[in-house]
Amino acid sequence: MKKQSALTDAPQTIHTNNTKKSNPVKCERFIMALLASGYVGLRGLECADRRGIRTNLLNERVRFWSSCLHSDVASIERDLSISINRKWDPYKSPEGHTSNFKRYWLETYQDAKKALKRLNTYRIKRNKTPFNEFECQKILSVFLIKQ
């Protein structure tokens, strides 16, 4: 039996006033956060806060948090064949303690394009309008110039 990734589970459904509304799955929120962060990327420390990091992708507000970001990255890479780059990112606490956390970002424009295509697939499954061509170009524009 194939083990299903925690990132690719089915959309959660909420029933309010006899209307059916589907929330984004974790993988969708993660992809939105990666696309919104561009080449700056996401750091494990920021994502570990249960309040989540708030991302705004073309006025689509989403909250993403992960207690195990490196596992989420591995799942995306394995399940979606999207390359995610990583590097150590030092952190110094207000008390002066230092620690290293990994920072993750989409490696290339092509990976960002693949991630956006998957994001639109998730949106369609939730009966949400996918991003149109103009919006896709705007989202991907940050990946045209490598920093």
Number of C-alpha atoms within 10 A of each C-alpha: 3 4 5 10 15 13 18 16 11 14 17 12 12 11 9 8 5 7 8 9 14 17 14 20 18 21 23 24 20 27 20 24 25 23 25 20 18 22 20 13 19 22 20 19 18 17 21 16 13 12 11 14 17 14 20 15 17 12 7 8 13 17 17 23 21 19 13 12 21 16 14 18 22 16 19 21 13 12 13 14 13 21 20 19 15 18 12 12 14 11 13 10 8 7 6 8 8 10 11 14 15 17 22 24 23 25 18 18 17 15 18 26 19 15 24 22 15 16 21 18 16 20 19 13 14 19 11 15 11 18 17 10 9 9 13 16 13 13 20 18 13 17 20 12 9 10 8
